[in-house]
Amino acid sequence: MDIQIEPYSVHHLDAVIRLALRAWAPVFESLQQVMSPDVYRHFYPDWRINQQEAVADVCAAQDTPVWVALRGEAVAGFAAVKLHSQAGMGEIYMIAVDPDFQGQGIGSALIEFTLAWIKEAGMSVAMVETGGDPGHAPARHTYEKLGFGLLPVARYFKRL
């Protein structure tokens, strides 16, 4: 079955939130393992509520185009892009694929679609950010497979 990518519409919201929460559950489990418990609780007292609000905000933002990937009638994934025009850079700001559809090329198709859109918008660089923890390993693999280069960053946290 083919993947169809179309602009997000408000009728997609519930499906997008559901798939994002399902897709990111292993990521937050991984983060909880690698962060100090106090710091994790500070940032993610209830990650599901925080992420539901973040996805809804991104989908409603006028300056953040969002697309959904459909497999038949099912919303299988989504991606949101932010343009940083002064830097000539487009950012894949948020992306997720429903676990039921992972490993089927949907993430890659969404990334390739957004890269073409970013280039068409006149940007010369694309960026995507992800974690270095084990839960983000599939995302890193996909980004590297599609030609993104890693900029190592060390970010330290201490609960006060």
C-alpha positions in Angstrom: 0.0 0.0 0.0 1.4 3.4 -1.0 2.0 6.3 1.3 0.1 9.5 0.7 1.4 12.8 2.2 -1.0 15.6 2.5 -1.3 18.9 4.5 -2.5 18.5 8.0 -6.1 19.4 8.7 -7.8 19.9 12.1 -9.7 16.6 11.6 -6.3 14.8 11.8 -5.5 16.2 15.3 -6.7 13.3 17.4 -5.0 10.7 15.3 -1.8 12.8 15.2 -1.8 13.2 19.0 -2.5 9.4 19.5 0.3 8.3 17.2 2.8 10.8 18.6 2.2 9.6 22.2 2.5 5.9 21.1 5.6 6.7 19.1 7.3 8.7 21.8 6.6 6.3 24.8 9.8 4.3 24.3 11.7 7.6 23.9 10.5 8.9 27.3 11.2 5.5 28.9 14.7 5.8 27.6 15.1 9.4 28.8 13.9 8.4 32.2 16.7 5.8 32.3 19.5 8.1 31.3 18.6 11.3 33.2 18.7 11.9 36.9 15.3 11.2 38.4 15.0 14.8 39.8 15.9 16.4 36.4 13.6 14.1 34.5 10.7 14.9 36.9 11.4 18.6 36.5 11.2 18.5 32.7 8.6 15.7 32.4 6.2 15.6 35.4 3.7 14.0 33.0 5.3 13.7 29.6 2.0 12.6 27.9 0.2 15.9 28.9 3.3 18.0 27.9 3.6 16.2 24.5 -0.1 16.3 23.8 0.0 20.1 24.3 3.2 20.5 22.2 1.7 18.5 19.3 -1.6 20.5 19.5 0.3 23.8 19.6 2.5 22.9 16.6 -0.5 21.8 14.6 -2.3 25.1 15.3 0.7 27.3 14.7 0.3 29.5 11.6 4.1 29.6 10.9 4.7 25.8 11.2 3.4 23.8 8.2 2.5 20.2 9.1 1.9 17.2 6.9 0.4 13.8 7.6 1.4 10.5 6.0 -1.6 8.3 5.2 -1.6 4.5 4.7 -5.0 3.9 3.3 -7.3 5.8 5.6 -4.9 5.6 8.6 -2.8 8.5 9.8 0.5 6.7 10.0 2.8 9.7 10.7 3.3 13.4 10.7 6.0 16.0 10.3 6.2 19.8 11.1 8.7 22.3 9.7 10.0 25.6 10.9 11.9 28.0 8.6 14.7 30.1 10.0 15.0 32.4 7.0 17.8 34.6 8.2 20.0 31.5 8.7 18.7 30.0 5.3 17.7 26.9 7.3 14.7 24.7 7.5 14.1 22.6 10.6 12.2 19.4 10.8 10.8 20.5 14.1 8.6 17.5 15.0 8.2 14.1 13.4 6.7 10.8 14.5 5.5 7.5 12.9 2.9 5.3 14.6 4.5 2.2 16.0 2.1 0.1 13.9 3.7 1.6 10.8 7.3 1.9 11.7 9.9 0.2 9.6 7.8 0.7 6.4 9.6 3.8 5.0 7.0 6.3 6.3 9.6 8.3 8.3 11.9 8.5 5.4 9.1 9.5 3.0 8.1 12.3 5.4 11.7 13.5 5.7 12.2 13.4 1.9 9.0 15.3 1.4 9.9 18.0 4.0 13.4 18.3 2.6 12.0 19.0 -0.8 9.6 21.6 0.7 12.4 23.3 2.6 14.5 23.5 -0.5 11.6 24.9 -2.5 11.1 27.5 0.2 14.6 28.8 -0.6 16.5 27.3 2.3 20.0 25.9 1.7 20.4 23.8 4.9 18.1 21.4 6.7 18.4 20.5 10.4 16.7 17.9 12.6 17.4 17.5 16.3 17.1 14.3 18.3 18.4 12.7 21.5 21.6 10.6 21.9 19.9 8.1 24.2 19.0 4.5 23.1 15.3 5.4 22.6 16.2 7.8 19.8 18.5 5.3 18.0 15.9 4.6 15.3 15.5 8.3 14.6 19.3 8.8 14.4 19.6 5.8 12.0 16.9 7.3 9.7 18.5 10.8 9.7 22.0 9.4 9.0 20.6 7.1 6.2 19.1 10.2 4.5 22.4 12.1 4.6 22.2 14.2 7.7 25.5 14.8 9.4 25.8 14.7 13.2 27.0 17.7 15.2 28.1 16.3 18.6 26.7 18.4 21.4 27.2 17.8 25.1 24.3 19.2 27.2 24.6 18.8 31.0 21.8 19.2 33.6 21.9 19.5 37.4 18.8 19.9 39.6 19.3 22.7 42.1 
